[in-house]
Amino acid sequence: MQIRIEIDVKPEELRRFLGLPDVAGLQEDVIQFLREKVGAASESFDPASFVKENLQTLRRSSAWQKIVASTKISRVAPVTPAEPPAPAKAKTRPKTAKSSAKKTPALRAAAKRTAVDHSPGKA
């Protein structure tokens, strides 16, 4: 058995029903305060000093020092030129059983049976 109840209320009606305080005025005050602070910060914002301060912080971090140390090692290590690839060798045909094996009497007989006479004058 299922019972389904739908209640259509506005947020402020639900807040009053649950006894929650009205914070709309407080929210507007906080938003206005943040807008003023961001506006004042943007007027006195100096990108050059911001980057300079953050670079100093970055340089003092251990992660940055590890990265710099690893690049100094690779920079000091001598670079050896790569050897040119060896020239490609000419491919040789693999030996077939016919050319590598000794001709046995059975092979000679089979060769005679399959041989076709291509001499001129014979049809």
C-alpha positions as a Markdown table, in Angstrom:
| # | Residue | x | y | z |
|---|---|---|---|---|
| 1 | Met | 0.0 | 0.0 | 0.0 |
| 2 | Gln | 1.4 | 3.4 | -1.0 |
| 3 | Ile | 0.2 | 6.8 | 0.0 |
| 4 | Arg | 1.4 | 9.8 | -1.9 |
| 5 | Ile | 0.9 | 13.3 | -0.7 |
| 6 | Glu | 1.9 | 16.3 | -2.7 |
| 7 | Ile | 2.1 | 19.7 | -1.0 |
| 8 | Asp | 2.5 | 22.8 | -3.2 |
| 9 | Val | 4.0 | 25.6 | -1.1 |
| 10 | Lys | 6.4 | 28.4 | -1.7 |
| 11 | Pro | 9.8 | 28.4 | 0.2 |
| 12 | Glu | 8.9 | 31.2 | 2.5 |
| 13 | Glu | 5.6 | 29.5 | 3.4 |
| 14 | Leu | 7.4 | 26.3 | 4.3 |
| 15 | Arg | 10.0 | 28.2 | 6.3 |
| 16 | Arg | 7.2 | 29.9 | 8.3 |
| 17 | Phe | 5.4 | 26.6 | 8.8 |
| 18 | Leu | 8.6 | 24.9 | 10.1 |
| 19 | Gly | 9.4 | 27.9 | 12.3 |
| 20 | Leu | 12.6 | 28.9 | 10.7 |
| 21 | Pro | 13.8 | 32.5 | 10.9 |
| 22 | Asp | 13.5 | 34.9 | 7.9 |
| 23 | Val | 17.1 | 35.3 | 6.6 |
| 24 | Ala | 16.3 | 37.1 | 3.4 |
| 25 | Gly | 17.5 | 40.4 | 4.8 |
| 26 | Leu | 20.7 | 38.8 | 6.2 |
| 27 | Gln | 21.4 | 37.3 | 2.8 |
| 28 | Glu | 21.1 | 40.6 | 1.0 |
| 29 | Asp | 23.4 | 42.3 | 3.6 |
| 30 | Val | 26.0 | 39.5 | 3.1 |
| 31 | Ile | 25.8 | 39.8 | -0.7 |
| 32 | Gln | 26.1 | 43.6 | -0.5 |
| 33 | Phe | 29.2 | 43.3 | 1.8 |
| 34 | Leu | 30.9 | 40.9 | -0.6 |
| 35 | Arg | 30.2 | 43.1 | -3.6 |
| 36 | Glu | 31.8 | 46.1 | -1.8 |
| 37 | Lys | 34.9 | 44.0 | -0.8 |
| 38 | Val | 35.4 | 42.6 | -4.3 |
| 39 | Gly | 35.0 | 46.1 | -5.8 |
| 40 | Ala | 37.5 | 47.6 | -3.4 |
| 41 | Ala | 40.0 | 44.8 | -4.0 |
| 42 | Ser | 39.7 | 45.2 | -7.8 |
| 43 | Glu | 40.5 | 48.9 | -7.5 |
| 44 | Ser | 43.7 | 48.3 | -5.6 |
| 45 | Phe | 44.6 | 45.1 | -7.4 |
| 46 | Asp | 48.1 | 45.1 | -8.9 |
| 47 | Pro | 48.7 | 42.0 | -11.1 |
| 48 | Ala | 52.5 | 42.4 | -11.1 |
| 49 | Ser | 52.7 | 42.3 | -7.3 |
| 50 | Phe | 50.2 | 39.4 | -7.2 |
| 51 | Val | 52.3 | 37.3 | -9.5 |
| 52 | Lys | 55.5 | 38.3 | -7.8 |
| 53 | Glu | 54.2 | 37.3 | -4.3 |
| 54 | Asn | 52.8 | 34.0 | -5.6 |
| 55 | Leu | 56.0 | 33.1 | -7.4 |
| 56 | Gln | 58.0 | 33.6 | -4.2 |
| 57 | Thr | 55.6 | 31.2 | -2.5 |
| 58 | Leu | 55.9 | 28.8 | -5.3 |
| 59 | Arg | 59.7 | 28.9 | -5.2 |
| 60 | Arg | 59.7 | 28.1 | -1.5 |
| 61 | Ser | 57.5 | 25.0 | -1.9 |
| 62 | Ser | 59.1 | 21.6 | -1.8 |
| 63 | Ala | 57.3 | 20.4 | -5.0 |
| 64 | Trp | 58.8 | 23.3 | -7.0 |
| 65 | Gln | 62.3 | 22.6 | -5.6 |
| 66 | Lys | 62.0 | 18.9 | -6.7 |
| 67 | Ile | 61.0 | 20.0 | -10.2 |
| 68 | Val | 63.9 | 22.4 | -10.4 |
| 69 | Ala | 66.4 | 19.9 | -9.1 |
| 70 | Ser | 65.3 | 17.3 | -11.6 |
| 71 | Thr | 65.7 | 19.7 | -14.5 |
| 72 | Lys | 69.2 | 20.8 | -13.4 |
| 73 | Ile | 70.3 | 17.2 | -13.3 |
| 74 | Ser | 69.0 | 16.5 | -16.8 |
| 75 | Arg | 70.5 | 19.8 | -18.1 |
| 76 | Val | 74.0 | 18.9 | -16.8 |
| 77 | Ala | 73.9 | 15.3 | -18.0 |
| 78 | Pro | 75.7 | 15.0 | -21.3 |
| 79 | Val | 73.6 | 14.3 | -24.3 |
| 80 | Thr | 74.9 | 11.6 | -26.6 |
| 81 | Pro | 73.9 | 11.7 | -30.2 |
| 82 | Ala | 71.8 | 8.8 | -31.4 |
| 83 | Glu | 73.5 | 6.3 | -33.6 |
| 84 | Pro | 72.2 | 6.3 | -37.2 |
| 85 | Pro | 70.1 | 3.2 | -38.0 |
| 86 | Ala | 72.0 | 0.3 | -39.6 |
| 87 | Pro | 71.5 | 0.0 | -43.3 |
| 88 | Ala | 68.8 | -2.5 | -44.3 |
| 89 | Lys | 70.1 | -5.8 | -45.5 |
| 90 | Ala | 68.9 | -7.2 | -48.8 |
| 91 | Lys | 66.2 | -9.8 | -48.2 |
| 92 | Thr | 67.1 | -13.3 | -49.2 |
| 93 | Arg | 64.6 | -15.8 | -50.3 |
| 94 | Pro | 64.2 | -18.6 | -47.9 |
| 95 | Lys | 65.4 | -22.0 | -49.2 |
| 96 | Thr | 62.6 | -24.2 | -50.3 |
| 97 | Ala | 62.5 | -27.9 | -49.6 |
| 98 | Lys | 63.1 | -28.6 | -53.3 |
| 99 | Ser | 66.4 | -26.6 | -53.5 |
| 100 | Ser | 67.8 | -27.5 | -50.1 |
| 101 | Ala | 67.1 | -31.2 | -50.0 |
| 102 | Lys | 69.0 | -33.8 | -51.9 |
| 103 | Lys | 67.1 | -35.1 | -54.9 |
| 104 | Thr | 66.0 | -38.6 | -54.1 |
| 105 | Pro | 64.9 | -41.0 | -56.7 |
| 106 | Ala | 61.2 | -40.4 | -55.8 |
| 107 | Leu | 61.7 | -36.6 | -56.3 |
| 108 | Arg | 63.3 | -37.2 | -59.6 |
| 109 | Ala | 60.5 | -39.4 | -60.8 |
| 110 | Ala | 57.9 | -36.8 | -59.6 |
| 111 | Ala | 59.8 | -34.0 | -61.4 |
| 112 | Lys | 59.8 | -36.0 | -64.7 |
| 113 | Arg | 56.0 | -36.6 | -64.4 |
| 114 | Thr | 55.3 | -33.0 | -63.9 |
| 115 | Ala | 57.8 | -31.6 | -66.4 |
| 116 | Val | 56.3 | -30.2 | -69.6 |
| 117 | Asp | 58.2 | -30.2 | -72.8 |
| 118 | His | 58.3 | -26.6 | -74.1 |
| 119 | Ser | 60.6 | -27.2 | -77.0 |
| 120 | Pro | 59.5 | -25.7 | -80.3 |
| 121 | Gly | 57.9 | -27.9 | -82.8 |
| 122 | Lys | 56.1 | -30.1 | -80.3 |
| 123 | Ala | 52.5 | -29.6 | -79.5 |
